[in-house]
Amino acid sequence: MKIKPLADRVLVKNDKAETKTASGLIIPEAAQEKTQTAVVVEVGPGTTDNPITVKKGNRIMYDKYAGTQVKIDGEDHLILRMSDIIAVIE
């Protein structure tokens, strides 16, 4: 399935949370810190008031409770507004 976001929206795929510490300890899912980072999959065209400033492949940080969850081909994704994106990770 292909989804093309409209206006100032961006389709992202969440990064997986780390399940192991640097020393090799396994972190149970209930204790994992949920980071709000994702990879941009698709971008909308933007609007004159809210242009799109990210592109496909960018890693981003976003607001914790932002977006609408969607399942595409069995995988979880989010549709975010451009204003919900906090930063691009380089």
C-alpha positions as CSV (number, residue, x, y, z in Angstrom):
1,M,0.0,0.0,0.0
2,K,1.3,3.5,-0.9
3,I,0.3,6.5,1.2
4,K,0.9,10.1,0.1
5,P,0.5,12.7,2.9
6,L,-1.5,15.9,2.1
7,A,-0.7,19.5,2.9
8,D,1.9,19.9,5.7
9,R,1.9,16.3,6.8
10,V,4.8,13.8,6.9
11,L,4.7,10.0,7.0
12,V,7.3,8.5,9.3
13,K,8.4,5.0,10.5
14,N,9.3,4.8,14.2
15,D,12.8,3.8,15.2
16,K,13.1,0.6,17.2
17,A,13.8,1.1,20.9
18,E,17.1,-0.3,22.1
19,T,16.6,-3.7,23.8
20,K,20.2,-4.1,25.0
21,T,22.6,-1.8,27.0
22,A,26.1,-1.1,25.9
23,S,27.3,-3.7,28.4
24,G,25.0,-6.3,27.0
25,L,22.1,-6.3,29.5
26,I,18.7,-6.9,28.0
27,I,16.1,-4.3,28.8
28,P,12.5,-5.6,29.2
29,E,10.0,-3.8,26.9
30,A,8.1,-2.4,29.9
31,A,11.2,-0.6,31.2
32,Q,12.4,0.8,27.8
33,E,12.5,4.5,27.4
34,K,10.3,5.3,24.4
35,T,12.2,7.8,22.3
36,Q,10.4,9.8,19.8
37,T,12.6,9.4,16.8
38,A,11.6,8.2,13.3
39,V,12.7,8.1,9.7
40,V,10.8,10.1,7.1
41,V,9.1,7.8,4.5
42,E,7.0,10.3,2.5
43,V,6.3,14.0,2.6
44,G,3.3,16.1,1.6
45,P,3.6,19.1,-0.8
46,G,3.4,21.6,2.1
47,T,1.5,24.9,2.1
48,T,2.5,28.5,1.7
49,D,2.1,29.0,5.5
50,N,3.8,25.7,6.4
51,P,6.4,24.5,4.0
52,I,8.0,21.1,4.3
53,T,11.6,21.3,5.5
54,V,12.4,17.6,5.8
55,K,12.9,15.0,3.0
56,K,12.7,11.3,2.6
57,G,15.3,9.4,4.6
58,N,15.8,12.2,7.3
59,R,15.9,11.0,10.9
60,I,13.7,13.2,13.0
61,M,12.6,13.8,16.6
62,Y,8.9,14.6,17.2
63,D,6.5,15.6,20.0
64,K,5.7,12.6,22.3
65,Y,1.9,12.5,21.7
66,A,1.9,13.8,18.1
67,G,0.5,12.2,15.0
68,T,-1.9,9.6,13.9
69,Q,-0.9,6.0,13.9
70,V,-1.4,3.9,10.8
71,K,-0.4,0.3,9.9
72,I,1.1,-0.1,6.4
73,D,1.9,-3.6,5.2
74,G,1.9,-4.8,8.8
75,E,4.3,-2.2,10.1
76,D,3.5,0.8,12.4
77,H,3.9,4.3,11.0
78,L,2.8,7.8,12.0
79,I,1.4,10.7,10.0
80,L,2.7,13.9,11.6
81,R,2.1,17.6,10.9
82,M,5.3,19.5,10.0
83,S,4.9,21.6,13.2
84,D,5.1,18.4,15.4
85,I,8.7,17.8,14.2
86,I,11.2,19.1,16.7
87,A,14.5,18.4,15.0
88,V,16.4,16.6,12.2
89,I,19.0,14.2,13.5
90,E,22.3,14.3,11.6
